[in-house]
């Protein structure tokens, strides 16, 4: 099994977002639980074969979050001995949704740094819930569609960097609810947009608990299999 390391992270969903999604808001705060998985290795090579750049969900502690960790754990086992590192997008992930665009800016800066320092590293973008909205911004998608127009958008990932992104995966994506899945973005066939049945954030469902279980269901494994075929 390859090495897996943890990299440490180096305002603008509008206030209209809260009313646009009513009681559900942009997302439902997940229960915060410790993440498990392959531990960081200080002696790992500086340029991994693959790096997962993941934006966590609301209220999760800094890092890649529990859904990101589940994805990383599943992906490592499918890389055939290649090394994998993870990078937790640096943004508040609070109910101040204006700050979500900070995540898109941070991810862009990190991808640019990786492209310069490790041009052969295959970048995988990922996000859960509010973190999925961060990925939407990178893909040029308004996370809440026409409900709030351009509010909440951030500049998309520059064209000069899109080639470094081998794949993208989002879970509980709010843009999907408004007919703008990641699969219809610039990432197209390199992306997978997963929505649990009944999840009110990414669909017209009414089961709020469906939004809180992405790490324990089939979705991390499904996304990992999709990504492994692209990296």
C-alpha positions, 0 to 999 in steps of 0.5 A, a space after each residue: 500500500 502506498 504512503 499517505 501524508 497529511 498536508 496542513 492548510 497554508 468571504 462569499 456565499 451570500 446571506 441570501 443563502 440561508 433564506 434560499 434553502 430555508 430551514 435546511 440553510 446551505 447544509 445541515 451541520 454534521 455530527 462531529 466525530 473523530 476521523 480515522 485512517 492512515 496516519 500522516 508520515 513526516 518522512 513521506 516524499 514531498 511530491 505524492 503521486 496523488 493528492 486529495 484536496 478536500 473541503 470539509 462540511 459545516 462545523 467540522 474541525 480543520 482538516 479534510 473532515 470525516 467524509 474526506 477521510 472516508 474517501 481517502 481511506 477508500 482511495 488509498 487501497 485502490 491506487 496500486 502502491 502509489 502514494 497519496 497525500 491529503 490537503 484540508 482546504 483552509 476556510 472557516 466552515 461555519 454558518 457564516 456562509 460568506 466565508 465559503 469563497 475563502 475556501 475556493 481561494 485557498 484551494 486555488 492557491 494550493 493547486 497553483 503551488 502544487 502545479 509549480 512544485 509537483 507538476 506530476 502530482 495528480 490532484 483530486 478535488 473533493 468536498 462535502 456539503 458546504 465544502 461541495 459548494 467550495 468545489 462548485 465555485 472552482 468549477 464556475 458554478 453558483 452554488 445556489 443557482 438562480 436563487 441568489 444569482 452570482 452571490 456566493 460565487 468566487 473566481 473559478 479555477 484558472 484554465 492554466 490549472 484545470 489540467 492538473 485536476 484529474 478528478 473531482 468528487 462532491 457529496 451532498 452538493 447544494 448546487 445539484 438541488 438547483 439543477 447545476 451538478 458538478 458533472 455539468 461543469 468544466 470538470 465534466 466526465 472527470 467528476 462525480 456528484 453524489 446525493 443520498 436519497 432523501 437529502 434535502 440539501 442536494 435534492 427535493 428530499 425531506 430527510 435531514 438525516 440523509 445528509 449526515 451519513 455520507 462517510 458510512 454509506 457506499 458513497 466514499 467507495 463509489 467515489 474512490 472507484 471512479 477517481 482511481 480510474 482517472 488518476 
